[in-house]
Amino acid sequence: MPFRDAPPLEWVPTWLAATPAAAVHAFNELARDAAALLRLATVRADFGGSAAP
């Protein structure tokens, strides 16, 4: 649930240069998937549907 009475926050993931590339790519893929599910739930809720996929 978003905070409606606060300014938006911007977050940027960061990692050490020594972090294995595979771990960074896996994290990015999970983050993209989570964002897509959140957008889908928001659209469904906006149109009166269930937020659950």
PyMOL commands that set and color helices and strands:
alter all, ss='L'
color gray80, all
select helices_A, chain A and resi 21-46
alter helices_A, ss='H'
color red, helices_A
deselect
rebuild
show_as cartoon
